[in-house]
Amino acid sequence: MMICMSNAYSLDLRERVVAYVQAGGKKVEACRIFQVGHDTLYRWLRQHREEGSLHPRKRGKYKVRKIDDQALLGHIKENPDATLAEIGQTFDVSAVAIWKACNRLDITRKKNASLQGGRSRAAGSFSQRGQETSSDEDGLSR
């Protein structure tokens, strides 16, 4: 999964939009003419009023991942029937964080046999997308 960040609007555009509103133009019209969102315009007006500048702010850094991939893989190997919520409690994160980590590692949770219409697969096993369940050297199904 690749995260794409859009670039900041140019300083020239910001100045033209704010100048239009300050010269008496309606905010709704400014949004339509310059094709910017209402929230963006209000954020620029507030920034101009509070800071006196419209320069784009510096972006923050990405958060460090809380879950060690190898520790997660080891925990799943030792506890194949654990739910995402249970795994999340072990790592002190939400079930969504565990789901995202498994997704990032390309591991999907296979439902138990009763939910698969009688097909024989181990309950709670994991596998890699697009492949049948198979064990590798560490015993973890991918």
C-alpha positions as CSV (number, residue, x, y, z in Angstrom):
1,M,0.0,0.0,0.0
2,M,1.4,3.4,-1.0
3,I,0.3,6.6,0.6
4,C,0.3,9.6,-1.7
5,M,0.4,13.0,-0.1
6,S,-0.8,15.9,-2.2
7,N,1.3,19.0,-2.5
8,A,0.4,22.2,-0.7
9,Y,-1.4,24.9,-2.7
10,S,0.9,27.6,-4.0
11,L,1.4,30.7,-2.0
12,D,0.3,32.8,-5.0
13,L,-3.1,31.0,-5.1
14,R,-3.5,31.4,-1.4
15,E,-2.9,35.1,-1.6
16,R,-5.2,35.6,-4.5
17,V,-8.1,33.8,-2.8
18,V,-7.7,35.6,0.5
19,A,-7.3,39.0,-1.3
20,Y,-10.6,38.2,-3.3
21,V,-12.5,37.7,0.0
22,Q,-10.9,40.7,1.7
23,A,-11.9,42.9,-1.2
24,G,-15.5,42.0,-0.6
25,G,-15.9,38.8,-2.6
26,K,-18.2,36.2,-1.2
27,K,-16.5,33.1,0.3
28,V,-18.8,30.7,-1.7
29,E,-17.9,32.5,-4.9
30,A,-14.2,32.4,-4.1
31,C,-14.4,28.6,-3.5
32,R,-16.1,28.2,-6.8
33,I,-13.9,30.5,-8.8
34,F,-10.6,29.3,-7.4
35,Q,-11.7,25.6,-7.0
36,V,-10.8,25.2,-3.4
37,G,-12.8,23.7,-0.6
38,H,-14.7,25.7,2.0
39,D,-12.6,24.3,4.8
40,T,-9.4,25.2,3.0
41,L,-10.6,28.8,2.5
42,Y,-11.6,29.2,6.2
43,R,-8.2,27.7,7.3
44,W,-6.3,30.2,5.1
45,L,-8.4,33.1,6.4
46,R,-7.8,32.0,10.0
47,Q,-4.1,31.5,9.3
48,H,-3.8,35.0,7.7
49,R,-5.7,36.6,10.6
50,E,-3.7,34.8,13.4
51,E,-0.2,34.6,11.8
52,G,-0.2,37.3,9.2
53,S,1.2,34.8,6.7
54,L,-0.2,32.3,4.2
55,H,3.0,30.2,3.8
56,P,2.3,26.4,3.9
57,R,3.0,24.9,7.3
58,K,5.7,22.2,7.6
59,R,4.3,18.7,7.6
60,G,4.7,16.4,10.5
61,K,6.5,13.1,10.4
62,Y,4.8,9.8,10.2
63,K,4.2,8.0,13.4
64,V,6.5,5.1,14.2
65,R,4.8,1.7,14.0
66,K,3.9,0.3,17.5
67,I,3.9,-3.3,16.3
68,D,7.0,-5.2,15.7
69,D,6.4,-7.4,12.6
70,Q,8.4,-10.3,13.8
71,A,6.8,-10.3,17.2
72,L,3.3,-10.2,15.6
73,L,4.2,-13.1,13.3
74,G,5.5,-15.1,16.3
75,H,2.4,-14.3,18.3
76,I,0.1,-15.4,15.5
77,K,2.1,-18.7,15.1
78,E,1.8,-19.4,18.8
79,N,-1.9,-18.3,19.0
80,P,-3.5,-19.2,15.7
81,D,-7.1,-19.0,17.1
82,A,-6.7,-15.6,18.7
83,T,-9.0,-12.8,17.5
84,L,-7.7,-9.5,16.3
85,A,-9.0,-7.9,19.5
86,E,-7.1,-10.4,21.7
87,I,-3.9,-9.9,19.7
88,G,-4.5,-6.2,20.0
89,Q,-4.7,-6.5,23.8
90,T,-1.4,-8.3,23.8
91,F,0.3,-5.5,21.9
92,D,-1.7,-2.7,23.6
93,V,-3.1,-1.5,20.3
94,S,-6.6,-1.7,18.7
95,A,-7.9,-4.5,16.6
96,V,-7.8,-2.2,13.6
97,A,-4.0,-1.7,14.1
98,I,-3.6,-5.5,14.1
99,W,-5.7,-5.8,11.0
100,K,-3.6,-3.1,9.2
101,A,-0.4,-4.8,10.3
102,C,-1.6,-8.2,8.9
103,N,-2.7,-6.5,5.7
104,R,0.7,-4.8,5.4
105,L,2.4,-8.2,5.9
106,D,0.0,-9.7,3.3
107,I,-1.5,-12.1,5.8
108,T,-5.2,-12.8,5.7
109,R,-7.3,-14.5,8.3
110,K,-9.1,-17.6,7.0
111,K,-12.4,-18.3,8.6
112,N,-13.0,-21.6,10.3
113,A,-14.4,-24.6,8.5
114,S,-18.0,-24.1,9.7
115,L,-18.1,-20.7,8.1
116,Q,-16.5,-21.9,4.9
117,G,-19.4,-24.3,4.0
118,G,-17.6,-27.4,5.2
119,R,-14.3,-27.0,3.3
120,S,-11.5,-28.5,5.4
121,R,-9.1,-25.8,6.6
122,A,-7.7,-25.3,10.1
123,A,-9.8,-22.9,12.1
124,G,-8.1,-19.5,12.4
125,S,-5.3,-20.2,10.0
126,F,-3.6,-17.5,8.1
127,S,-2.6,-17.4,4.4
128,Q,-1.1,-15.1,1.8
129,R,-3.6,-13.6,-0.6
130,G,-4.3,-15.6,-3.7
131,Q,-2.7,-18.8,-2.5
132,E,-3.8,-21.9,-0.7
133,T,-2.8,-22.2,2.9
134,S,0.7,-23.7,3.2
135,S,3.3,-23.7,6.0
136,D,6.7,-22.3,5.6
137,E,9.9,-23.0,7.7
138,D,8.6,-21.2,10.7
139,G,5.3,-23.0,10.7
140,L,3.2,-19.9,9.9
141,S,0.7,-20.1,7.1
142,R,1.0,-17.4,4.5
